[in-house]
Amino acid sequence: MYLNAETKETIFKKHGKSAKDTGSSEGQIALFTHRIAHLTEHLKKNKKDFGTQRSLIKLVGKRRSLLNYLMNKDIERYRAIVKDLGLRR
């Protein structure tokens, strides 16, 4: 599976406060970005997989709402995570 416990731990260790801090906005945004990248590659191969396409659109919306929350709450943390993940915004 593409997203196992070790992968999640490294994502949260790099972008969260610690490896066990799974609730921070930065950690959640990084996890969503990893999942979005995986689903995008899947959809490049399977163009007619509309269930996956719908879940990708929902994930992008969740990430967008978390980014909006972080932008309103703390603009410096927002700028840091956008720069670190290489997101366009």
C-alpha positions in Angstrom: 0.0 0.0 0.0 1.3 3.5 -0.8 0.4 5.0 2.5 1.7 2.9 5.4 2.5 3.8 9.0 6.2 4.6 8.2 5.2 7.0 5.4 2.7 8.8 7.6 5.2 9.0 10.4 7.9 10.6 8.2 5.3 13.1 6.8 4.2 14.2 10.2 7.8 14.3 11.6 8.8 16.6 8.7 5.8 18.9 8.7 4.2 18.5 12.1 5.6 19.4 15.5 6.5 15.7 16.1 5.9 12.3 14.6 2.9 11.7 16.8 1.4 15.2 16.1 -1.2 14.1 13.5 -3.7 16.9 14.1 -1.7 20.0 13.2 -2.8 21.8 10.1 0.6 21.5 8.5 0.7 17.8 9.0 -2.8 17.3 7.6 -2.0 19.5 4.6 1.2 17.5 3.9 -0.7 14.2 4.2 -3.4 15.5 1.8 -0.7 16.6 -0.7 0.9 13.2 -0.6 -2.5 11.5 -1.2 -3.4 14.0 -4.0 -0.1 13.3 -5.8 -0.8 9.5 -5.6 -4.3 9.8 -6.9 -3.2 12.1 -9.7 -0.7 9.5 -10.9 -3.4 6.9 -10.7 -5.8 9.0 -12.8 -3.2 9.5 -15.5 -3.2 5.8 -16.1 -7.0 5.2 -15.5 -8.8 8.0 -17.1 -12.3 6.6 -16.6 -12.0 5.9 -12.9 -14.7 8.4 -11.9 -14.9 7.3 -8.2 -11.2 8.1 -7.7 -11.7 11.4 -9.6 -14.5 12.4 -7.2 -12.4 11.5 -4.2 -9.5 13.5 -5.6 -11.7 16.6 -6.0 -13.0 16.1 -2.4 -9.4 15.9 -1.1 -8.4 19.0 -2.9 -11.3 20.8 -1.3 -10.3 19.6 2.1 -6.8 20.8 1.6 -8.0 24.1 0.3 -10.2 24.7 3.4 -7.3 23.8 5.7 -5.0 26.2 3.8 -7.7 29.0 4.1 -8.0 28.3 7.8 -4.2 28.5 8.3 -4.0 31.6 6.2 -6.5 33.4 8.4 -5.0 32.0 11.6 -1.3 32.5 11.0 0.0 33.9 7.7 3.6 33.0 8.4 2.9 29.3 9.0 0.7 29.3 5.8 3.5 30.8 3.7 6.0 28.3 5.1 3.9 25.2 4.3 3.1 26.5 0.8 6.7 27.1 0.1 7.8 23.8 1.6 5.3 21.7 -0.3 5.6 23.8 -3.5 1.9 24.5 -3.8 0.6 27.1 -6.2 -1.4 29.8 -4.6 
